[in-house]
Amino acid sequence: MKSEKTIGGLLVTGAIGVCIPYTVLTMSFEYPGILRRDAATILTKFHDGGSSLILTWWAFAILGLPLLIAYIRIGQKLEGRLGFIKWVTTLGVISGIVQIIGLLRWVFVVPLIANSYVKAGSEAAKEAAILSFQIIHQFGGVLLGEHIGQLFTIVWTFMISYSFLKLKLFPGWVSWLGIVSSVIYLLAQTELFASVIPGFPVWEMAGLIGSTLWLAWLIIVGIMFIKMKSAYLSGNDD
C-alpha cells in the first residue's frame, strides 16, 4: 500500500509542480502567447525579465521530475500484467528528459542570446542574435520539447489510460479522460508543422485544452492511487 501512495504523491506533486511556474510565466512573460511574436520582442522581454525569469524557467524544467519517478513506479507495478508496459514506460521517461532539456535552453542558452541582442552595437549583430535564437528555439523547443517530448507523453498517457481501463484499476471515466486529453493534445502538433509548412491547418486551442486536461488527469490518477484500499497492482510494496 505504501507503494501506491508513493506513486500518487509523486503524480500530484509533479503535476502541481509544473503548474506553479507555468502560471508565473503566463503572468510575467505572457507565456505561451509570447512565442508567437517576433524574435526581437521575445529576446527583449526575456532580457527585461532578469534573473527571476531565468529561475522561473529552471523551476518549470525541474519541478516535473517527480513525474518521471512516477512513470517508472507505475511501469514496475504493471509490467508483470501487460507486456507493452516496458516500452511505454521507456517512452514516458524519454519524454520527460527531452522536455527538461528543451526547457533548460531558457536557462543556459537564451539568456546569452538575449544579452547579445540587447547589447548589440550593429544591426548585423542583432540579426545574428535573432538567427541564433530562431535555430535554438526550433531545435530545443519545437523538435525536442514540443514534438518528441509531447508526442511521447501523449503515447504514454494513451497507453497507460488503456491499461487502467483494461485492468479495471479505476472508474472508466478516469481512463477515458486520459484518452480524450491525449487525442486533443495530439492535435497541438499541427502548430509545429505549421512552423515549417506555410498554411498547415492549426487548432490553436488544442495545446492549452489538451495540456490542461492532461494535468487534471495526472492529479486525479494520483488521488486514485493515494486512496487505493487494497493492493490491486502487482509487484512488491516498498
C-alpha positions in Angstrom: 0.0 0.0 0.0 2.9 2.4 0.7 4.0 1.9 -2.9 0.6 3.0 -4.3 0.5 6.1 -2.1 4.1 7.0 -3.2 3.0 6.8 -6.8 0.0 9.0 -6.1 2.1 11.5 -4.2 4.6 11.8 -7.0 1.9 12.3 -9.6 0.1 15.0 -7.6 3.4 16.7 -6.6 4.8 16.7 -10.2 1.6 18.0 -11.7 1.2 20.8 -9.2 5.0 21.5 -9.5 4.6 22.1 -13.2 1.5 24.2 -12.8 3.1 26.8 -10.4 6.0 28.0 -12.6 3.8 27.8 -15.7 1.3 30.1 -14.1 4.1 32.5 -13.1 5.4 32.5 -16.7 1.9 33.3 -18.0 1.8 36.4 -15.8 5.4 37.6 -16.0 6.4 36.5 -19.6 3.0 36.2 -21.4 3.8 32.6 -22.0 2.9 30.7 -24.2 1.4 33.5 -26.4 4.8 35.4 -26.4 6.2 32.5 -28.5 4.0 33.6 -31.4 5.6 37.0 -31.5 8.7 38.0 -33.4 12.1 37.0 -32.1 13.2 40.6 -31.3 10.2 41.1 -29.0 10.8 37.8 -27.2 14.5 38.5 -26.7 13.9 42.0 -25.4 11.1 40.9 -23.0 13.2 37.9 -21.8 16.2 40.2 -21.1 13.9 42.6 -19.2 12.8 39.7 -17.0 16.2 39.3 -15.5 17.4 36.6 -13.1 13.9 35.9 -11.7 12.6 34.9 -15.1 15.6 32.6 -15.7 15.0 30.9 -12.3 11.3 30.5 -13.1 12.2 28.7 -16.3 14.6 26.5 -14.3 11.8 25.6 -11.9 9.5 24.9 -14.8 12.0 22.4 -16.1 13.0 20.7 -12.8 9.7 20.6 -10.8 8.3 18.0 -13.1 10.9 15.4 -12.1 8.6 13.6 -9.7 6.5 12.6 -12.7 9.4 10.7 -14.2 9.8 8.7 -11.0 6.0 8.0 -11.0 6.2 6.8 -14.6 8.9 4.3 -13.6 6.9 3.2 -10.5 3.7 2.7 -12.4 5.7 0.7 -15.0 7.2 -1.6 -12.4 3.7 -2.2 -11.0 2.1 -3.0 -14.3 4.8 -4.7 -16.4 4.0 -8.1 -15.0 0.4 -7.9 -16.2 0.7 -6.2 -19.6 3.6 -6.9 -21.9 3.7 -3.5 -23.6 4.2 -1.5 -20.4 8.0 -1.7 -20.5 8.3 0.2 -23.8 5.6 2.6 -22.8 7.5 3.4 -19.6 10.6 3.9 -21.6 8.8 6.4 -23.9 7.4 8.2 -20.8 10.8 8.6 -19.2 12.3 9.8 -22.5 9.5 12.3 -22.9 10.3 13.9 -19.6 14.0 14.0 -20.2 13.8 15.7 -23.6 11.2 18.2 -22.4 13.5 19.1 -19.5 16.4 19.6 -21.9 14.2 21.7 -24.2 13.0 23.9 -21.3 16.6 24.4 -19.9 17.5 26.3 -23.1 15.7 29.2 -21.5 18.1 28.9 -18.5 21.5 28.3 -20.1 21.3 29.4 -23.8 18.6 32.0 -24.4 20.0 34.4 -21.7 23.3 34.7 -23.6 21.5 35.3 -26.9 19.1 37.9 -25.3 22.0 39.7 -23.8 23.9 39.7 -27.1 20.8 41.1 -28.9 20.1 43.9 -26.4 23.7 45.0 -26.2 24.4 44.5 -30.0 26.2 47.5 -31.5 25.1 47.0 -35.0 22.1 45.7 -37.0 24.3 42.8 -38.2 24.9 41.7 -34.6 21.2 41.9 -33.8 20.3 39.8 -36.9 22.9 37.2 -35.8 21.4 37.0 -32.4 17.9 36.7 -33.8 19.0 33.9 -36.1 20.8 32.1 -33.3 17.6 32.3 -31.2 15.4 31.0 -34.0 17.7 28.0 -34.6 17.9 27.1 -30.9 14.2 27.6 -30.4 13.3 25.4 -33.4 15.7 22.7 -32.3 15.4 22.7 -28.5 11.8 23.9 -28.3 9.9 22.7 -31.3 11.9 19.5 -32.2 12.9 18.2 -28.7 10.4 19.6 -26.2 7.2 20.0 -28.2 7.5 17.3 -30.8 9.4 14.4 -29.4 8.7 15.3 -25.7 5.0 15.9 -26.0 4.4 13.2 -28.6 6.0 10.6 -26.3 4.0 12.0 -23.4 0.8 11.6 -25.5 1.6 7.9 -26.3 2.4 7.2 -22.6 -0.8 8.8 -21.4 -2.9 7.0 -24.0 -1.4 3.6 -23.4 -1.4 3.9 -19.6 -5.0 5.0 -19.7 -5.8 2.0 -21.9 -4.0 -0.3 -19.4 -6.0 1.2 -16.5 -9.2 0.6 -18.5 -8.2 -3.0 -19.4 -7.2 -3.9 -15.8 -10.2 -2.0 -14.4 -8.0 -0.3 -11.8 -10.1 2.9 -11.7 -13.5 4.0 -12.8 -13.8 4.1 -16.6 -14.2 7.8 -16.8 -10.7 8.3 -15.4 -9.2 6.3 -18.3 -11.4 8.0 -20.9 -10.3 11.4 -19.6 -6.7 10.4 -20.2 -7.6 9.1 -23.7 -9.5 12.2 -24.7 -6.8 14.5 -23.4 -4.3 12.6 -25.4 -6.2 13.0 -28.6 -6.7 16.7 -28.1 -3.1 17.2 -27.1 -2.0 15.4 -30.3 -3.8 18.0 -32.3 -1.5 20.6 -30.9 1.3 19.0 -33.0 -0.2 20.8 -36.0 1.3 24.1 -34.7 4.7 22.5 -35.0 4.2 21.5 -38.6 2.8 25.0 -39.4 6.2 26.5 -38.3 7.8 24.8 -41.3 4.8 24.3 -43.7 3.0 27.5 -44.5 -0.8 27.2 -44.4 -0.8 23.9 -42.4 -4.2 23.7 -40.6 -3.9 24.6 -36.9 -6.3 24.4 -33.9 -4.6 26.9 -31.7 -6.6 25.9 -28.5 -5.5 22.3 -28.8 -2.3 22.7 -26.8 -4.0 24.6 -23.9 -7.0 22.4 -23.7 -5.0 19.2 -24.1 -2.3 20.1 -21.6 -4.9 21.3 -19.0 -6.9 18.1 -19.3 -3.7 16.1 -19.1 -2.6 17.8 -15.8 -6.1 17.3 -14.4 -5.9 13.6 -15.3 -2.5 13.3 -13.6 -3.8 14.8 -10.4 -7.0 12.6 -10.5 -4.9 9.4 -11.1 -2.6 10.5 -8.3 -5.5 10.8 -5.9 -6.9 7.5 -7.0 -3.6 5.8 -6.2 -3.4 7.5 -2.8 -7.0 6.3 -2.0 -6.4 2.7 -3.0 -7.7 0.4 -0.2 -6.1 -2.8 -1.5 -3.1 -3.7 -3.5 -4.6 -4.1 -6.9 -1.3 -3.8 -8.6 1.4 -6.5 -9.0 4.8 -6.0 -7.5 6.3 -5.7 -4.1 5.3 -2.9 -1.8 8.1 -0.6 -0.5 
